[in-house]
Amino acid sequence: ILDVRPCILLDATPSRAIDALIEANGGKIVRAIAQQNLNIVHYHQYLHGRTWKNPEHQRAEFMRLLTMQQKMQEETGEKPCVLTHKALYDMLEEPDPDWGYFGRDDIGQDRWGGRNLLIFGGPILGPSTLASRYNGEAMLLRLVGIDVPDWNPEVEREQEVTVGDKIVVSRAPLPKDPFLRDWVLDDYGRRMAQAIGRVRAVSAETPRTVWVVGGMPLAGLARHGIRVSEYRQEKTFDLRHHAHQEAIKKLQVAVATIEAGDEDATYRRVSRWLADHGLPGVRYQTWKDFILSTRQEREKIRSADELLESLNALQTMAEFAGVDISDIALRVLKSTLAPPLQRVAAEIVLHSSPYTDHWRHPPPPS
């Protein structure tokens, strides 16, 4: 290249700046895009970025990743390889060759060839890194006479992006400037195309499946001959639902322990018990809903126990009088002094009696 001699540059995902540089110097670009035996599913409901609110949030994301891996295995019949953020990769108990992280395993490795792949999150770059990458490409474009705008850090959230015939809302902030926004999506698409390429779907005998869970809109894949086959929502596993279930588990233990000591499980007492045992607290509304639901369940159990006692009482009276329980039940039902619950028990007995029609519609006197 330095000697300006003829050469061939092989690049699966060249940037637009490289394309422009080649064409400006009389070069020819051959887009030899091979048909890939590939099925891509994009779960675009959440971003699944590389930062978390706290350690609990990070653990919840790791559990969500494992859930999606299990779900994909059940659907495809094969356990998929996993590509995700390094912080989530580091939560594995021991290294696994079927797992990798962005920046190391999304390029230059072939150990996942012919396998299915779960990409959790995406190779999302920070603002300063994006600015540096853009400025490098902008310099090349300007060298060949193409004027492009300067980098502008102003961003806008929840932007709608057209991906094929689908409108996808970006969960990551994107530049307000349309040119810069397209460049960011194109740059992201190049890196995602490399990640998807780890399954080597071009040479696969059967279709390979890649699930992309989260990340940015995949508008940049089309330039590399890759398209999303299906879009889905993560409806089965919600972080808020998961957090609520964890809070309920803590409340069950706390309330049972406190009441076993003949104490009232007030909100203050429960909060103190959780703190004494090194557990995070729960919101007042969560405690209130739990207490109300357990009281309702206890009331149902108490009512059922009382009804069983009334049925047993009818059986005892029938055995003492030497008659069928239906006869005792009919007498109770006709009595104006019988307690309400005993009358309900009598109706249950008579409804199940083989002589139901007889007591409902007694035969006319002969």
C-alpha positions as CSV (number, residue, x, y, z in Angstrom):
1,I,0.0,0.0,0.0
2,L,2.8,2.4,0.9
3,D,4.5,1.8,-2.5
4,V,1.2,2.4,-4.2
5,R,1.3,-1.0,-5.8
6,P,-1.9,-3.0,-6.6
7,C,-3.2,-4.9,-3.6
8,I,-6.3,-6.6,-2.3
9,L,-7.8,-5.6,1.0
10,L,-10.1,-8.2,2.6
11,D,-12.5,-6.8,5.2
12,A,-15.8,-8.4,6.1
13,T,-17.1,-5.2,7.8
14,P,-15.3,-2.2,6.3
15,S,-16.3,1.3,7.5
16,R,-17.8,3.9,5.1
17,A,-14.5,5.8,5.5
18,I,-12.5,2.9,4.2
19,D,-14.9,2.5,1.3
20,A,-14.6,6.2,0.4
21,L,-10.8,6.1,0.7
22,I,-10.6,3.2,-1.8
23,E,-13.0,4.7,-4.3
24,A,-11.2,8.1,-4.1
25,N,-8.0,6.4,-5.1
26,G,-9.4,4.6,-8.1
27,G,-10.0,1.3,-6.3
28,K,-12.9,-1.0,-6.8
29,I,-15.1,-2.4,-4.0
30,V,-16.5,-5.9,-4.5
31,R,-19.3,-6.7,-2.1
32,A,-19.2,-10.5,-2.1
33,I,-22.0,-11.1,0.3
34,A,-22.7,-14.8,0.9
35,Q,-26.1,-16.1,1.8
36,Q,-26.1,-17.1,5.5
37,N,-28.0,-20.0,6.9
38,L,-29.1,-17.9,9.8
39,N,-32.2,-17.1,11.9
40,I,-31.9,-13.9,14.1
41,V,-34.4,-13.1,16.8
42,H,-34.2,-9.7,18.5
43,Y,-35.6,-9.1,21.9
44,H,-35.6,-5.3,21.9
45,Q,-37.7,-4.5,25.0
46,Y,-34.8,-3.6,27.2
47,L,-31.2,-2.3,26.7
48,H,-29.3,-4.7,29.0
49,G,-26.4,-2.3,29.1
50,R,-23.1,-2.6,30.9
51,T,-23.9,-0.6,34.0
52,W,-26.2,-1.4,36.9
53,K,-27.9,0.4,39.8
54,N,-26.5,-1.9,42.5
55,P,-25.2,-5.4,43.0
56,E,-28.7,-6.7,43.3
57,H,-29.6,-5.3,39.9
58,Q,-26.5,-7.0,38.4
59,R,-27.4,-10.3,39.9
60,A,-30.9,-10.0,38.6
61,E,-29.5,-9.3,35.1
62,F,-27.3,-12.4,35.4
63,M,-30.3,-14.5,36.4
64,R,-32.3,-13.1,33.4
65,L,-29.4,-14.1,31.1
66,L,-29.5,-17.7,32.5
67,T,-33.3,-17.7,32.0
68,M,-33.0,-16.6,28.4
69,Q,-30.3,-19.2,27.8
70,Q,-32.6,-21.9,29.2
71,K,-35.5,-20.7,27.2
72,M,-33.5,-20.7,24.0
73,Q,-32.3,-24.2,24.7
74,E,-35.8,-25.4,25.2
75,E,-37.0,-23.8,22.0
76,T,-34.0,-24.9,19.7
77,G,-33.1,-28.2,21.4
78,E,-29.5,-27.1,21.7
79,K,-27.6,-25.2,24.5
80,P,-26.4,-22.0,23.0
81,C,-23.1,-20.2,23.4
82,V,-23.3,-16.9,25.2
83,L,-21.7,-13.5,24.4
84,T,-22.3,-10.8,26.9
85,H,-20.6,-8.1,29.0
86,K,-17.4,-9.0,30.9
87,A,-18.9,-8.1,34.3
88,L,-21.6,-10.7,33.7
89,Y,-19.1,-13.2,32.3
90,D,-17.1,-12.8,35.5
91,M,-20.1,-14.0,37.6
92,L,-19.5,-17.6,36.3
93,E,-18.2,-19.9,38.9
94,E,-15.5,-21.0,36.5
95,P,-14.5,-20.2,32.9
96,D,-16.6,-21.8,30.2
97,P,-15.4,-21.9,26.6
98,D,-19.0,-21.6,25.5
99,W,-19.2,-18.2,27.1
100,G,-17.4,-15.0,26.0
101,Y,-17.6,-11.2,26.4
102,F,-17.5,-8.2,24.1
103,G,-14.1,-6.9,23.2
104,R,-12.5,-10.3,23.3
105,D,-14.8,-13.0,21.9
106,D,-16.9,-11.1,19.4
107,I,-14.1,-11.1,16.8
108,G,-11.2,-13.3,15.8
109,Q,-12.3,-16.7,17.2
110,D,-13.9,-19.8,15.6
111,R,-14.7,-22.0,18.5
112,W,-18.5,-21.4,18.2
113,G,-18.7,-22.3,14.5
114,G,-21.9,-24.3,13.8
115,R,-23.4,-23.5,17.2
116,N,-26.4,-21.4,18.2
117,L,-25.6,-18.1,20.0
118,L,-27.3,-15.9,22.6
119,I,-26.0,-12.3,22.6
120,F,-27.1,-10.6,25.8
121,G,-26.7,-6.9,25.7
122,G,-24.4,-5.5,23.0
123,P,-21.0,-4.0,22.3
124,I,-22.2,-0.5,23.4
125,L,-19.5,2.1,23.6
126,G,-19.3,5.2,25.9
127,P,-19.6,8.8,24.5
128,S,-15.9,9.5,24.6
129,T,-15.0,6.3,22.8
130,L,-17.7,6.9,20.1
131,A,-16.4,10.5,19.6
132,S,-12.8,9.2,19.2
133,R,-13.9,6.6,16.6
134,Y,-16.0,9.1,14.7
135,N,-13.3,11.7,14.6
136,G,-10.8,9.1,13.1
137,E,-13.3,8.3,10.3
138,A,-14.2,11.9,9.8
139,M,-10.5,12.7,9.2
140,L,-10.3,10.1,6.5
141,L,-13.5,11.3,4.8
142,R,-12.3,14.9,4.8
143,L,-8.9,13.8,3.3
144,V,-10.8,12.5,0.2
145,G,-13.0,15.6,0.0
146,I,-16.1,14.5,1.8
147,D,-17.4,17.1,4.2
148,V,-19.0,15.7,7.4
149,P,-20.3,17.4,10.5
150,D,-18.2,17.7,13.7
151,W,-19.1,15.3,16.5
152,N,-21.9,16.7,18.7
153,P,-22.5,15.1,22.2
154,E,-26.1,16.1,22.3
155,V,-28.3,13.0,22.5
156,E,-32.0,12.1,22.6
157,R,-33.6,9.1,24.3
158,E,-36.3,6.8,23.0
159,Q,-35.7,7.6,19.3
160,E,-37.6,5.6,16.7
161,V,-35.3,3.8,14.3
162,T,-36.4,2.1,11.0
163,V,-35.0,-1.4,10.7
164,G,-36.2,-2.9,7.4
165,D,-40.0,-2.7,7.6
166,K,-40.0,-2.4,11.4
167,I,-39.9,0.6,13.7
168,V,-37.8,-0.1,16.8
169,V,-37.4,2.3,19.7
170,S,-33.8,2.7,20.8
171,R,-33.3,2.0,24.5
172,A,-29.9,3.7,24.3
173,P,-29.6,7.4,23.8
174,L,-28.7,8.4,20.2
175,P,-27.2,11.6,18.7
176,K,-29.8,14.2,17.8
177,D,-28.0,14.9,14.6
178,P,-29.4,12.5,11.9
179,F,-26.0,12.0,10.2
180,L,-24.3,11.2,13.5
181,R,-27.1,8.9,14.6
182,D,-26.8,6.9,11.3
183,W,-23.1,6.7,11.8
184,V,-23.5,5.3,15.4
185,L,-26.0,2.7,14.2
186,D,-23.8,1.8,11.3
187,D,-20.7,1.4,13.6
188,Y,-22.7,-0.7,16.0
189,G,-24.0,-2.8,13.1
190,R,-20.5,-3.6,12.0
191,R,-19.5,-4.8,15.4
192,M,-22.7,-6.9,15.8
193,A,-22.2,-8.4,12.3
194,Q,-18.8,-9.6,13.6
195,A,-20.3,-11.1,16.7
196,I,-23.0,-12.9,14.8
197,G,-20.4,-14.2,12.4
198,R,-18.9,-16.3,15.2
199,V,-21.5,-19.0,14.4
200,R,-20.1,-19.3,10.8
201,A,-23.6,-19.6,9.4
202,V,-22.4,-19.4,5.8
203,S,-21.0,-22.9,6.0
204,A,-23.6,-24.3,8.3
205,E,-25.6,-27.3,7.0
206,T,-28.7,-26.5,9.1
207,P,-30.0,-23.0,10.1
208,R,-28.1,-21.4,13.0
209,T,-30.1,-19.4,15.5
210,V,-28.9,-16.2,17.1
211,W,-30.9,-14.5,19.8
212,V,-30.0,-10.8,20.4
213,V,-31.4,-9.9,23.8
214,G,-31.3,-6.1,24.3
215,G,-28.7,-3.8,22.7
216,M,-29.4,-1.1,20.2
217,P,-31.5,-1.2,17.0
218,L,-29.9,-3.4,14.4
219,A,-30.3,-1.1,11.4
220,G,-26.6,-1.4,10.5
221,L,-26.8,-5.2,9.7
222,A,-28.5,-4.7,6.3
223,R,-25.3,-3.4,4.8
224,H,-23.6,-6.7,5.5
225,G,-26.4,-8.9,4.1
226,I,-27.9,-9.8,7.5
227,R,-31.5,-9.2,8.5
228,V,-33.5,-9.8,11.6
229,S,-36.0,-12.7,11.1
230,E,-38.2,-12.0,14.1
231,Y,-38.8,-9.4,16.8
232,R,-40.0,-10.4,20.3
233,Q,-40.8,-8.9,23.7
234,E,-39.4,-10.2,27.0
235,K,-42.8,-10.8,28.6
236,T,-42.0,-13.8,30.8
237,F,-39.4,-12.4,33.0
238,D,-39.7,-8.9,34.4
239,L,-37.1,-7.4,36.8
240,R,-39.8,-5.7,38.8
241,H,-41.7,-9.0,39.2
242,H,-38.5,-10.7,40.2
243,A,-37.7,-8.1,42.8
244,H,-41.3,-8.3,44.2
245,Q,-41.0,-12.1,44.4
246,E,-37.7,-11.8,46.3
247,A,-39.4,-9.3,48.7
248,I,-42.3,-11.7,49.3
249,K,-39.9,-14.6,50.2
250,K,-38.2,-12.3,52.8
251,L,-41.5,-11.3,54.2
252,Q,-42.7,-14.9,54.5
253,V,-39.7,-15.8,56.6
254,A,-39.8,-12.7,58.7
255,V,-43.5,-12.8,59.5
256,A,-43.5,-16.5,60.3
257,T,-40.5,-16.1,62.7
258,I,-42.0,-13.1,64.4
259,E,-45.5,-14.6,64.9
260,A,-43.9,-17.9,66.1
261,G,-42.6,-15.8,69.1
262,D,-46.2,-14.5,69.8
263,E,-45.4,-11.0,68.4
264,D,-47.4,-8.9,66.0
265,A,-45.7,-8.6,62.6
266,T,-46.0,-4.9,62.3
267,Y,-44.1,-3.0,59.6
268,R,-41.7,-1.6,62.1
269,R,-41.1,-5.0,63.7
270,V,-40.6,-6.7,60.3
271,S,-38.2,-4.0,59.2
272,R,-36.1,-4.4,62.4
273,W,-36.0,-8.2,61.9
274,L,-34.8,-7.8,58.3
275,A,-32.1,-5.3,59.4
276,D,-30.9,-7.5,62.3
277,H,-30.4,-10.4,59.8
278,G,-28.6,-8.3,57.2
279,L,-31.4,-8.3,54.7
280,P,-32.6,-5.4,52.6
281,G,-35.8,-3.8,53.7
282,V,-39.2,-3.9,51.9
283,R,-41.5,-1.1,51.0
284,Y,-44.5,-0.3,53.3
285,Q,-47.0,-1.1,50.5
286,T,-45.4,-4.5,49.8
287,W,-45.7,-5.4,53.6
288,K,-49.3,-4.2,53.7
289,D,-50.4,-6.2,50.6
290,F,-48.6,-9.3,52.0
291,I,-50.3,-9.0,55.4
292,L,-53.7,-8.4,53.9
293,S,-53.4,-11.4,51.6
294,T,-52.2,-13.7,54.4
295,R,-55.1,-12.6,56.6
296,Q,-57.5,-13.4,53.8
297,E,-56.0,-16.8,53.3
298,R,-56.2,-17.5,57.1
299,E,-59.9,-16.4,57.1
300,K,-60.6,-18.9,54.2
301,I,-58.9,-21.7,56.2
302,R,-60.8,-20.8,59.4
303,S,-64.1,-20.8,57.6
304,A,-63.3,-24.2,56.0
305,D,-62.4,-25.7,59.3
306,E,-65.6,-24.5,60.9
307,L,-67.7,-25.9,58.0
308,L,-65.9,-29.3,58.5
309,E,-66.8,-29.2,62.2
310,S,-70.4,-28.6,61.3
311,L,-70.5,-31.6,58.9
312,N,-68.8,-33.8,61.6
313,A,-71.5,-32.7,64.1
314,L,-74.3,-33.8,61.7
315,Q,-72.6,-37.2,61.3
316,T,-72.3,-37.5,65.1
317,M,-76.0,-36.7,65.6
318,A,-77.0,-39.2,62.9
319,E,-75.0,-42.0,64.5
320,F,-76.4,-41.1,68.0
321,A,-80.0,-41.2,66.7
322,G,-79.5,-44.3,64.5
323,V,-80.7,-42.6,61.3
324,D,-79.2,-41.5,58.0
325,I,-77.3,-38.2,58.0
326,S,-79.7,-36.9,55.3
327,D,-82.6,-37.2,57.9
328,I,-80.6,-35.1,60.4
329,A,-79.7,-32.6,57.7
330,L,-83.3,-32.2,56.7
331,R,-84.4,-31.6,60.3
332,V,-81.6,-29.0,60.7
333,L,-82.7,-27.2,57.5
334,K,-86.3,-27.0,58.6
335,S,-85.3,-25.7,62.1
336,T,-85.4,-22.0,62.6
337,L,-83.0,-22.2,65.5
338,A,-80.1,-23.9,63.6
339,P,-76.9,-21.7,63.3
340,P,-76.3,-20.4,59.7
341,L,-73.1,-22.5,59.2
342,Q,-74.9,-25.6,60.3
343,R,-77.7,-24.9,57.8
344,V,-75.0,-24.6,55.1
345,A,-73.6,-28.0,56.1
346,A,-77.1,-29.5,56.0
347,E,-77.6,-28.2,52.4
348,I,-74.2,-29.7,51.3
349,V,-75.3,-33.1,52.8
350,L,-78.7,-33.0,51.1
351,H,-77.3,-31.9,47.7
352,S,-75.0,-35.0,47.7
353,S,-77.8,-37.3,49.0
354,P,-79.2,-39.9,46.7
355,Y,-82.6,-38.7,47.8
356,T,-82.0,-35.1,46.7
357,D,-85.1,-34.8,44.6
358,H,-87.2,-36.4,47.4
359,W,-86.3,-33.7,50.0
360,R,-86.6,-30.9,47.4
361,H,-90.0,-32.1,46.1
362,P,-91.6,-34.4,48.7
363,P,-94.1,-36.9,47.2
364,P,-97.8,-36.1,47.7
365,P,-99.4,-37.9,50.6
366,S,-101.0,-41.2,49.6
